[in-house]
Each structure stands twice: as C-alpha cells, then as structure tokens.
Amino acid sequence: MTRSTLPGRILARVVGVVAALAVGLTAAPLAGTAQAYGAASGTLSFSGDPGEPISGGQSYVYTAGAVQLFDVQASRDENSLSVAIDSEPGTLWRLIVAAPDGQKLTEGTTYTGTKQWPYAQPEDPELVFGGIDNGTEKGCNTNSGSFTIEHIAFGPYGYVRELDATFEQYCNGSTVPLRGAVHAVMPEPPVELAMGMNVDPEGTVDGPDGRITVGGTVTCNKPASVWIVGQVFQIQKKEAPGTSFETTVACTPGAPVLWSVSLTSQEPGTSFQPGAATMRSRARADDRDYPVTADTGQQESVVTLSKA
C-alpha cells in the first residue's frame, strides 16, 4: 500500500476529532509516516498545577525502554510529528504538533498561538496532547498553546532521528497550563527498499487449451511483499493469443526468489503455441519502513515457449 502524506490540516482534523472524543488514541501512525520503532533513548515528561485537566496537578515522566512503546514519527513533508507512549495496560499518551501548512518543522523555532481542528486555519500551528491514564480518558475539546522545536534531525522521508521539544497547552479554556518536554534519539534509519526483477527467457506450453507457464525471479535488500503484473502475447500467422496476469511473492534478501504464473489466452478462439512470445511485466512493493513504493518499471522480454 502506498502511504501518501496528508496535508497538516487534514491530519490535525483527524487528530482533533479523536481528541474531542477524549483522545481514544491507538497506536495508529500519522499519515505518510514509517512504521513504529522504539526510541533508542528518550523521555516524555509533563506536569501541571492543580486544576489543570490533563495532568490533574501531577507530574509524569516516561522513559524509553521502560514502556511498551516510545515512538516518534513525522510526516513525509516534515510538517508534523507525533510522539506515542504506551505504558502499562490502560495508559497511553499522544503528542502531535504541526507547523502551518506548507512549512517544515524547523529547529530553533517557537510556534505560538496553536489551535486544533476545527478552529485551526492553514496559517496556524497545531498542538494536541492527551491520552488515557490508568483507564481514564484525558483530552481537550478545545485548546491553545505553543511548542518549541529545540532540536530536530530528519532522516529519509521524514524519519525522525533526534528530537528535543517543549510544549505548553491550555485545555478547554483553562488558565492553568500543562507544560511538557520530549527528548528522543531514534534508531539509525533503515535502508530504503531496493528491488529487482528478472524474467526467465524460457517458458512452457501444455494441453489442448495452450496453457503456458512463465516466470522469473525478484530480488530485494529487505523483506517485501512484491506485486508482479504483466501481459503475455504471441503473434501467430492467423491468431494473436494474449493474456494478463498478476501475482504476489514474498521476497526475502539473500538470494533471488522465484515466481511463476500459469495462463491461457484471454482472446476468444486462440491459444498459445510453442515458439516466441512477448512478456511485458513490472514489479512493485511497498517499503515496510517508509511511505514509498519501489517500482522496477515496465520490462519487455522475449520468452521462448516449449512443449511441457
């Protein structure tokens, strides 16, 4: 599946709806982000004075390695990021911030006047913080505040390598702020998916219906589910049998992985015969770590069909 990046306003709208429902947040990532990874090191801390509705006047600290999940993700366009903490069962927290539409989160920048959907306009930065604390939902229907990106380092496609940020949120019109900070170092970015496909120049044809079997190999530098599509056709003296195909193969690195398909002509009254046929094919696979799809492009090959 191709995971395309959504504009920050659409992203915040989704998050805002979730927050308005007392932040019933799951581990779902931002649109256009990589899969979840545990931070190599990091802390999320926040607190508020009595009367602050999210913290309840308490102080909280969560440390990477001591919780089930401590993940930082950003959108592919580097406009927004999320911090996900899953602690003991029934406790999770989510921080989501976004720069104004069309802007990247920039180190050394303080974003003031934050809003959340439906009040945020394209020129507004956004901030949402809430979660579930020991089974009790904690969220804001409306909020305001600010956040500062003290340090941020990106890898490929918005992968967050390092993050230091602080934030301040006023929830549901409260005059008592919640203040927090997040510091995280993520694992080294995974390699990007590299993939190749070859077509076997030899195939077989069998039976009265002219069923052919053709195939080849795919290669990859990390595990991927590869989708292969194509067409096979043959120019004969009086006929032109042809057919299309698609198949999926689980590719693992280390050695070429075989794929094959068995087909009959989709052209009425025609069948494949021994001899040369033309195959047009391409392979695609979603990168398991990044919101991109690797594509070999269309390849055209001559396949010699022999009797099985």
C-alpha positions in Angstrom: 0.0 0.0 0.0 1.3 3.4 -0.8 1.1 5.7 2.1 0.8 9.2 0.8 1.3 12.3 3.0 -1.8 14.2 4.0 -1.7 18.0 4.4 -1.2 19.1 8.0 -4.8 20.5 8.3 -6.3 17.2 7.3 -4.1 15.3 9.7 -4.9 17.7 12.6 -8.6 17.4 11.7 -8.4 13.6 12.2 -6.5 14.0 15.4 -8.8 16.8 16.6 -11.8 14.5 16.2 -10.0 11.8 18.2 -9.0 14.3 20.9 -12.6 15.6 21.1 -13.6 12.1 21.9 -11.4 12.1 25.0 -8.4 11.1 22.9 -9.2 7.5 22.4 -5.9 7.2 20.7 -4.5 3.9 19.4 -1.0 3.3 18.0 -2.0 4.4 14.5 0.7 6.4 12.9 0.5 9.8 11.2 -0.4 9.6 7.5 2.7 9.3 5.4 4.9 8.0 8.1 7.1 5.0 8.7 6.2 2.1 10.9 6.6 2.4 14.6 10.1 1.9 16.1 11.1 2.1 19.8 13.4 5.0 20.7 17.0 4.2 21.4 16.7 6.6 24.3 14.3 9.3 25.4 11.9 10.8 27.9 8.5 12.4 27.8 7.7 14.5 30.8 4.7 16.8 31.6 3.1 18.4 34.6 0.5 21.0 35.6 -0.6 22.9 38.6 -3.8 21.9 40.5 -6.8 22.5 38.2 -5.0 21.5 35.0 -7.4 18.9 33.5 -4.9 16.6 31.7 -2.3 16.2 34.4 -4.6 16.7 37.3 -1.9 18.7 39.0 0.5 15.8 38.9 3.9 15.2 37.3 4.6 12.4 34.8 7.8 11.0 33.3 8.1 8.2 30.8 11.4 6.7 29.7 12.3 4.8 26.6 13.0 1.2 27.4 10.7 1.3 30.5 7.5 1.5 28.5 5.9 -0.7 25.9 6.2 1.9 23.1 8.2 5.1 22.8 7.9 6.2 19.2 8.5 9.4 17.3 7.2 9.8 13.7 6.9 12.7 11.3 5.0 13.2 8.1 6.9 12.8 4.9 6.8 16.5 4.2 8.3 17.2 7.7 5.3 19.4 8.5 4.0 17.4 11.5 5.2 14.9 14.0 3.7 12.6 16.7 5.1 11.1 19.9 3.5 7.9 21.1 3.9 6.5 24.6 2.2 3.2 25.6 2.9 2.4 29.2 1.2 -0.3 31.3 -2.2 -1.5 30.1 -4.7 1.3 30.1 -2.2 4.1 29.9 -1.1 5.8 26.7 -0.2 9.4 25.7 0.0 11.1 22.3 1.6 14.4 21.4 1.0 15.8 17.9 2.4 19.1 16.7 2.3 20.7 13.2 3.7 23.8 11.6 1.5 26.0 9.5 0.5 24.4 6.2 3.4 24.3 3.7 6.1 24.8 6.3 8.5 22.3 7.8 9.1 21.9 11.5 12.3 24.0 12.0 14.9 23.7 14.7 15.1 26.7 17.0 11.5 27.8 16.2 8.8 28.5 18.8 5.3 28.1 17.3 2.8 30.3 19.3 -1.0 30.6 19.0 -1.5 26.9 18.4 -5.0 25.6 17.7 -6.7 22.3 16.9 -9.4 21.4 14.4 -11.9 22.7 13.6 -10.5 26.1 14.8 -7.1 25.9 13.1 -6.6 27.7 9.9 -3.9 26.9 7.3 -1.7 29.6 8.8 -2.0 28.3 12.3 0.4 25.8 14.0 -1.3 22.9 15.8 -0.8 21.2 19.1 -2.8 18.3 20.6 -1.8 16.4 23.8 -3.8 13.9 25.7 -4.3 10.2 26.4 -5.6 7.6 28.7 -4.3 7.4 32.3 -5.0 4.1 34.1 -8.2 3.7 32.1 -9.3 7.3 32.5 -9.5 9.3 29.3 -7.8 12.7 29.3 -8.4 15.0 26.3 -9.4 18.5 25.3 -12.4 19.6 23.2 -10.6 22.9 22.6 -7.1 24.0 23.4 -4.4 26.7 22.8 -0.8 26.9 23.5 2.7 26.8 22.0 5.6 24.5 21.3 9.3 24.9 20.6 11.4 22.6 18.4 14.7 23.0 20.2 16.4 20.4 18.0 15.3 18.1 15.3 17.2 15.8 12.8 15.4 14.1 10.0 16.3 11.0 8.0 14.7 9.8 4.8 11.0 10.6 4.2 10.5 12.4 7.4 12.1 9.7 9.6 13.0 11.4 12.9 16.5 10.7 14.1 16.6 13.1 17.0 14.1 15.4 18.7 14.2 17.9 21.6 11.0 19.9 22.0 8.9 21.6 24.7 5.2 22.4 24.7 2.6 24.3 26.7 -1.2 23.6 26.4 -4.3 25.2 27.8 -7.1 22.8 27.7 -10.9 23.6 27.5 -10.4 27.2 28.3 -8.4 26.6 31.5 -6.0 29.3 32.6 -3.7 26.7 34.1 -1.2 25.4 31.6 0.2 21.9 31.1 3.9 22.0 30.3 5.9 19.2 28.9 9.1 18.2 27.2 10.2 15.3 24.9 13.7 14.2 24.2 14.3 11.2 21.9 17.0 9.5 19.9 15.7 7.0 17.4 17.5 4.0 15.9 19.5 4.6 12.8 17.2 4.9 9.8 16.5 1.6 8.0 17.8 1.2 4.5 15.4 2.1 1.7 13.9 -0.8 -0.3 15.8 -1.7 -3.4 14.3 -4.3 -5.6 14.9 -6.0 -9.0 13.1 -8.4 -11.3 14.2 -10.8 -14.0 12.1 -12.8 -16.5 13.0 -16.4 -17.3 13.6 -16.4 -21.1 12.2 -20.0 -21.2 8.6 -21.0 -20.6 6.3 -24.0 -21.3 3.1 -24.6 -23.1 0.9 -27.6 -22.5 -2.5 -29.1 -23.1 -5.2 -28.5 -25.6 -6.0 -25.1 -24.2 -2.5 -23.9 -24.7 -1.8 -23.2 -21.1 1.6 -21.5 -20.6 3.8 -21.3 -17.5 6.2 -18.3 -17.4 8.0 -16.7 -14.5 11.3 -15.3 -13.3 12.9 -14.0 -10.1 12.7 -11.0 -7.8 15.4 -9.7 -5.5 15.3 -7.3 -2.6 17.5 -5.9 0.1 14.9 -6.3 2.9 11.7 -8.3 3.2 8.9 -7.1 1.0 5.6 -8.4 -0.5 6.2 -7.9 -4.2 3.2 -7.4 -6.6 4.0 -8.5 -10.2 1.7 -7.6 -13.1 2.1 -8.1 -16.8 0.8 -9.3 -20.1 1.9 -12.1 -22.4 1.1 -12.1 -26.2 2.1 -14.1 -29.2 1.9 -13.1 -32.9 0.9 -16.2 -34.9 0.1 -16.4 -38.6 -3.7 -16.2 -38.1 -4.1 -15.5 -34.5 -2.8 -13.3 -31.7 -3.3 -15.0 -28.3 -2.8 -12.8 -25.3 -3.4 -12.6 -21.6 -2.7 -10.5 -18.5 -1.6 -11.7 -15.1 -0.8 -10.6 -11.5 0.7 -12.4 -8.7 2.3 -11.7 -5.3 5.5 -13.2 -3.9 7.2 -12.8 -0.5 10.7 -11.5 -1.2 13.5 -12.1 1.3 17.0 -10.8 0.9 20.0 -13.0 0.2 19.0 -14.8 -3.0 16.7 -14.4 -6.0 13.1 -15.6 -5.2 11.2 -17.5 -7.9 7.8 -16.5 -9.2 5.7 -18.1 -11.9 2.2 -17.9 -13.3 0.1 -20.4 -15.4 -2.1 -18.7 -18.0 -4.4 -19.3 -21.0 -5.2 -16.9 -23.7 -8.0 -14.4 -23.0 -8.6 -13.8 -26.7 -11.6 -15.9 -27.8 -10.8 -18.8 -30.0 -7.0 -18.5 -29.6 -4.3 -20.5 -27.8 -0.6 -20.2 -27.2 1.7 -22.4 -29.3 5.4 -23.4 -29.0 7.6 -20.5 -30.1 8.5 -17.0 -29.1 6.1 -14.8 -27.1 6.5 -11.3 -25.7 6.1 -10.6 -22.0 5.6 -7.1 -20.6 5.9 -7.0 -16.8 6.7 -4.9 -13.8 7.1 -5.4 -10.1 6.1 -3.1 -7.2 6.5 -3.3 -3.4 5.7 -1.0 -0.5 8.7 -0.1 1.7 7.9 -1.5 5.1 9.8 1.3 6.7 8.9 4.4 4.6 5.8 5.7 2.9 7.1 4.9 -0.6 6.7 2.2 -3.2 9.6 0.7 -5.1 8.9 0.0 -8.8 11.0 -1.8 -11.3 9.2 0.0 -14.2 7.9 -1.9 -17.2 10.2 -4.5 -18.7 9.7 -6.2 -22.1 11.1 -9.6 -22.7 11.0 -12.4 -25.3 10.1 -15.8 -23.8 10.6 -19.0 -25.8 7.7 -21.4 -25.1 8.5 -25.1 -25.4 6.2 -28.1 -25.0 5.9 -29.2 -21.4 
